[in-house]
Every structure is written in structure tokens, then in C-alpha cells.
Amino acid sequence: MATRSILTNVNINNKQLAKGFVDALSNAEKKHSKDVVMSKKIVNVEKGKIKDYFSK
């Protein structure tokens, strides 16, 4: 998800929009995320060695 969409301001102008927003947050809270299984090897690369890593 892009950072810009997380930082978007939401203007709630009336009671109906407020109720819809609260309902959406409540529904999202009930959903659980899926477990992520890493299928590739994870490697931490230091800042100065990024070019060397991708040139392999």
C-alpha cells in the first residue's frame, strides 16, 4: 500500500458519513490478516552494498 493513501485526510461532513466510517472501521477490525510464508531467502543488504548485490 502506498504511504500517500495512508496519510490522506478524510473529511466527514455529516452524520451519515460518520456512521459509515465507523462501520467500516469496525468491520476492518474484525478481519484478521493472513499468515505470510516466505518462499524466498531473505538477505539484509547494507546501504553501501546495494549496487554490488544487484550486480550479481
C-alpha positions as CSV (number, residue, x, y, z in Angstrom):
1,M,0.0,0.0,0.0
2,A,1.3,3.4,-0.8
3,T,2.1,5.8,2.0
4,R,0.2,8.6,0.4
5,S,-3.1,6.7,0.8
6,I,-2.4,6.1,4.5
7,L,-1.8,9.8,5.1
8,T,-4.9,11.0,3.2
9,N,-7.1,13.4,5.2
10,V,-10.8,12.3,5.5
11,N,-13.4,15.0,5.8
12,I,-16.6,13.8,7.4
13,N,-19.3,16.4,6.8
14,N,-22.5,14.7,8.0
15,K,-23.8,12.1,10.4
16,Q,-24.4,9.5,7.7
17,L,-20.7,9.7,6.5
18,A,-19.6,9.4,10.2
19,K,-21.7,6.3,10.7
20,G,-20.4,4.7,7.5
21,F,-16.8,5.4,8.5
22,V,-17.3,3.9,12.0
23,D,-19.0,0.9,10.5
24,A,-16.1,0.4,8.0
25,L,-13.5,0.6,10.8
26,S,-15.5,-1.9,12.9
27,N,-15.7,-4.3,10.1
28,A,-12.0,-3.9,9.3
29,E,-11.1,-4.6,13.0
30,K,-13.0,-8.0,12.9
31,K,-10.9,-9.2,9.9
32,H,-7.7,-11.0,10.6
33,S,-4.7,-10.9,8.3
34,K,-3.3,-14.0,6.6
35,D,0.0,-15.5,7.7
36,V,2.8,-14.8,5.3
37,V,5.0,-17.7,4.3
38,M,8.4,-16.6,2.8
39,S,9.2,-18.6,-0.2
40,K,12.5,-16.8,-1.0
41,K,15.7,-16.4,1.1
42,I,15.8,-13.1,2.9
43,V,19.0,-11.1,2.8
44,N,19.8,-7.9,4.6
45,V,21.9,-5.7,2.5
46,E,23.8,-2.7,3.9
47,K,23.2,0.7,2.4
48,G,26.6,0.9,0.7
49,K,26.4,-2.6,-0.8
50,I,23.1,-2.4,-2.7
51,K,24.7,-1.9,-6.1
52,D,27.1,-4.8,-5.5
53,Y,24.1,-7.0,-4.5
54,F,22.1,-6.3,-7.7
55,S,25.1,-6.6,-10.0
56,K,25.4,-10.3,-9.2
